[in-house]
Amino acid sequence: MSLLQRVLNARPDWELTRANWPNTDHSRFINAGELRWHVQIAGQGETLLLLHGTAASTHSFADLLPLLAQRYTVIAPDLPGHGFTSAPAAAQLSLTGMAAAIGELLTALQLPAPRIVVGHSAGAAILAQCCFNGAIASEVLISLSGALLPLRGMPGKFFSPLARFMARNAFIPHIVSYDARRRGAIERLIDSTGSQLTADGIARYRLLVQTPGHVAAALNMMANWDLHSLQAQLPHLPCRLLLVAATNDKTIPPSEAERVQRLLPQAELITLNGLGHLAHEEDAERVAAVINHAAQR
């Protein structure tokens, strides 16, 4: 096993963490494919799938999951290598690799197929890829600040090479994790998204970033990410697309949702005023209302 893979395999200690982790009454561990998944399943009714974005985990839906569970059977997994889910080989932390893994998880769960799927940031891209590879056959995909298109301009030219350089170095995750212990480091990271989180929300991100395996998975996910093929397929998305943007989002600004809408004119766009990239963590009730309205339609 390579040094990088050993770093990827390091996970937070579940027994030490669960007392302060949200919604653990709904947590379970499931083997699917080659992975041991941490999944939270709550509620009754038709199935709804929730996917978080890069470097997050199910904690991102701490307040949203209970609200949606009043109407749906909600499935919220930690993505491969994130949170408490084990990591595959680094090369599998790609858009197609993660979409295939989600398909294996849904098969293993043996629950009714989700009619509604909701993805935040990179989670929206994974769900779109799932629609194209046949892993899901949903009626509506709700993209919360979705990262569905390649970066433009200079960031697009330098982001992937830089991410690949960082991902190949097994020591970088340890450096990032050590830096996360500095006072204010995580607060500045969250501020850079345009969102304002509670102390508990910040503490959960701090715990994740202090885990080298979680950081390594996020870096390798960014290094393997290629949205050009998804961009070409998006006009043929086989389900209804609802784009939810936030006016204060400094990570995926509303102009990116407008770019998607130009590719897919039938997509609907809703803008949330006063919220940032982590809008569902800032105001779960407002986001739940948008999801419920879209599902009822």
C-alpha positions in Angstrom: 0.0 0.0 0.0 1.4 3.4 -1.0 2.0 6.2 1.6 -0.8 8.2 -0.1 -3.3 5.4 0.3 -2.4 5.0 3.9 -3.1 8.7 4.5 -6.4 8.3 2.6 -7.4 5.4 4.8 -7.2 7.5 8.0 -10.7 8.4 9.2 -12.0 10.3 12.2 -12.7 8.1 15.2 -16.4 7.3 15.2 -16.6 6.3 18.8 -14.9 9.4 20.0 -16.9 11.7 17.7 -20.4 10.4 17.6 -21.5 12.1 20.9 -21.0 15.5 19.3 -22.0 14.6 15.7 -25.5 15.5 14.4 -28.3 13.0 13.7 -26.3 10.0 14.8 -29.5 8.2 15.8 -30.0 7.8 12.1 -26.4 6.7 11.3 -25.5 3.3 10.0 -22.5 1.7 8.4 -23.0 -0.2 5.1 -20.7 -2.2 2.9 -21.2 -1.5 -0.8 -18.8 -2.1 -3.6 -15.3 -1.9 -2.0 -16.3 0.8 0.5 -17.6 0.9 4.1 -20.1 3.8 4.0 -21.4 6.0 6.7 -25.0 6.8 5.8 -27.8 8.6 7.7 -31.3 7.4 6.8 -34.3 9.2 8.4 -38.0 9.7 7.9 -40.8 8.0 6.0 -42.3 8.5 2.6 -40.8 8.6 -0.9 -37.0 8.4 -1.1 -34.9 11.6 -1.3 -31.1 11.4 -1.8 -28.9 14.2 -0.3 -25.2 14.6 -1.4 -22.8 17.0 0.2 -19.9 18.7 -1.5 -16.1 18.5 -1.5 -14.5 18.5 2.0 -17.9 18.3 3.8 -19.9 15.3 5.2 -23.3 14.5 6.4 -22.9 17.1 9.2 -23.6 19.7 6.5 -27.2 18.6 6.6 -27.5 18.7 10.4 -30.6 20.9 10.3 -31.8 20.2 6.8 -32.1 16.4 7.2 -34.6 16.4 10.1 -36.8 18.9 8.2 -36.9 16.8 5.1 -37.4 13.6 7.1 -40.9 15.0 8.0 -42.0 14.2 4.4 -39.4 11.8 2.9 -37.2 8.9 3.5 -33.9 10.8 3.4 -30.6 9.1 2.5 -27.5 11.2 3.2 -24.1 9.4 2.9 -20.6 10.6 3.5 -19.0 10.6 0.1 -16.0 8.2 -0.5 -13.0 9.3 1.6 -15.1 11.9 3.3 -16.2 12.0 6.9 -16.5 8.4 8.2 -16.8 6.6 4.8 -13.7 4.7 3.7 -11.6 5.8 0.8 -11.1 4.0 -2.6 -8.0 4.2 -4.6 -7.1 7.9 -5.3 -7.9 7.6 -9.0 -11.5 6.6 -8.1 -12.1 10.0 -6.5 -13.3 11.3 -9.8 -16.7 12.4 -11.1 -17.4 9.1 -12.8 -15.8 7.0 -10.0 -18.0 8.7 -7.3 -21.1 8.4 -9.4 -20.5 4.7 -9.9 -19.9 4.3 -6.1 -23.2 6.1 -5.3 -24.9 3.6 -7.7 -23.4 0.7 -5.7 -24.6 2.2 -2.5 -28.2 2.7 -3.6 -28.2 -0.9 -4.8 -27.0 -2.2 -1.5 -29.5 -0.1 0.5 -32.4 -1.8 -1.3 -34.7 1.2 -0.9 -37.1 2.5 -3.5 -35.3 4.6 -6.1 -35.2 8.3 -5.2 -37.6 10.5 -7.2 -35.9 13.6 -5.8 -32.1 14.1 -5.6 -30.5 17.1 -4.0 -26.8 17.9 -4.3 -24.7 20.7 -2.8 -21.7 22.0 -4.9 -19.8 19.0 -6.3 -22.6 16.8 -5.0 -24.8 18.2 -7.7 -22.3 17.2 -10.4 -22.1 13.7 -9.0 -25.9 13.4 -9.2 -26.0 14.7 -12.7 -23.4 12.1 -13.7 -25.5 9.5 -11.9 -28.4 10.5 -14.2 -26.3 9.9 -17.3 -24.7 6.6 -16.2 -28.1 5.1 -15.1 -27.3 4.9 -11.4 -30.4 6.9 -10.7 -33.6 7.7 -12.7 -35.0 10.7 -10.8 -37.6 13.2 -11.9 -36.0 16.2 -10.4 -32.4 17.2 -9.5 -32.0 20.1 -7.1 -28.6 21.8 -7.4 -27.7 23.8 -4.3 -24.9 26.1 -5.4 -24.0 23.4 -7.8 -20.5 23.1 -9.3 -21.7 21.8 -12.6 -19.3 23.6 -15.1 -15.5 23.9 -15.5 -13.9 27.0 -13.9 -13.4 29.9 -16.3 -10.3 32.0 -17.0 -7.0 31.7 -15.1 -8.5 29.8 -12.2 -9.6 27.1 -14.6 -6.1 26.9 -16.1 -4.2 26.6 -12.8 -6.7 24.9 -10.4 -6.4 21.3 -11.7 -2.6 21.3 -12.0 -2.2 22.8 -8.6 -4.7 20.3 -7.1 -2.8 17.4 -8.7 0.5 18.6 -7.4 -0.9 18.8 -3.8 -2.8 15.5 -4.1 0.3 13.5 -5.1 2.2 14.7 -2.0 1.2 12.5 0.9 2.6 15.2 3.4 0.3 18.0 2.2 -2.8 16.7 4.0 -0.8 16.5 7.3 0.3 20.1 6.8 -3.2 21.3 6.1 -4.5 19.3 9.1 -1.9 20.8 11.4 -2.7 24.3 10.1 -6.4 23.8 10.9 -5.4 23.8 14.6 -4.4 27.4 14.4 -6.9 29.8 15.9 -9.1 31.4 13.2 -7.9 29.1 10.4 -11.3 27.3 9.8 -13.2 30.6 10.5 -11.3 32.2 7.6 -12.0 29.3 5.4 -15.7 29.4 6.1 -15.8 33.2 5.6 -14.3 32.8 2.2 -17.4 30.9 1.1 -19.6 33.9 2.0 -21.5 32.0 4.7 -21.8 32.6 8.4 -22.0 29.4 10.5 -22.6 28.7 14.2 -19.8 27.7 16.5 -20.9 24.0 16.3 -20.9 24.1 12.5 -17.3 25.5 12.5 -16.2 23.0 15.1 -17.4 20.1 12.9 -15.5 21.4 9.9 -12.4 21.8 12.1 -12.6 18.2 13.2 -12.8 17.0 9.6 -9.9 19.2 8.3 -7.8 18.0 11.3 -8.1 14.5 9.8 -5.4 14.0 7.1 -7.4 11.3 5.4 -10.4 13.6 4.9 -8.1 16.3 3.5 -6.4 13.9 1.2 -9.7 12.7 -0.2 -10.8 16.3 -0.9 -7.5 17.1 -2.6 -7.6 14.0 -4.7 -11.3 14.6 -5.6 -10.3 18.1 -6.9 -7.3 16.7 -8.7 -9.4 14.1 -10.6 -12.3 16.4 -11.3 -13.1 17.0 -14.9 -16.4 18.7 -15.7 -15.9 19.2 -19.5 -17.7 15.9 -20.4 -20.5 16.8 -18.0 -20.8 20.2 -19.6 -21.3 18.6 -23.0 -24.0 16.3 -21.7 -25.9 18.8 -19.6 -28.2 19.9 -22.4 -29.5 16.3 -22.5 -30.1 15.9 -18.7 -33.0 13.4 -18.5 -34.7 15.0 -15.5 -35.9 18.4 -14.4 -33.2 20.7 -13.0 -33.7 23.3 -10.3 -30.8 25.6 -9.8 -30.6 27.2 -6.3 -28.1 30.0 -6.1 -27.2 32.3 -3.2 -26.4 36.0 -3.6 -23.5 36.0 -1.1 -21.9 32.8 -2.5 -18.2 33.5 -3.0 -17.4 30.0 -4.2 -20.0 29.3 -6.8 -21.6 32.8 -7.5 -25.1 33.0 -9.1 -23.5 33.8 -12.4 -22.5 30.1 -12.6 -26.1 29.0 -12.3 -27.0 31.5 -15.1 -24.3 29.8 -17.3 -25.9 26.4 -16.7 -29.3 27.9 -17.5 -28.0 29.1 -20.9 -27.0 25.5 -21.6 -30.2 24.1 -20.3 -32.9 26.8 -20.8 -35.7 24.7 -19.3 -33.8 24.6 -16.0 -35.5 26.7 -13.3 -33.4 29.2 -11.2 -34.1 30.3 -7.7 -31.9 32.9 -5.9 -31.7 33.0 -2.1 -30.9 36.5 -0.9 -28.4 37.1 1.9 -26.9 33.6 2.0 -23.5 32.1 1.0 -22.2 28.9 -0.4 -23.4 27.0 2.6 -26.9 28.3 2.5 -28.4 25.0 3.6 -26.4 25.3 6.8 -27.2 29.0 7.4 -31.0 28.7 6.8 -32.1 25.1 6.5 -35.8 26.1 6.8 -35.7 28.3 3.7 -33.8 25.6 1.7 -36.2 22.9 2.9 -39.1 25.0 1.7 -37.6 25.3 -1.8 -37.0 21.6 -2.0 -40.5 20.8 -0.8 -42.1 23.1 -3.3 -40.1 21.7 -6.2 -41.0 18.1 -5.1 -44.7 18.9 -4.9 -44.7 20.3 -8.4 
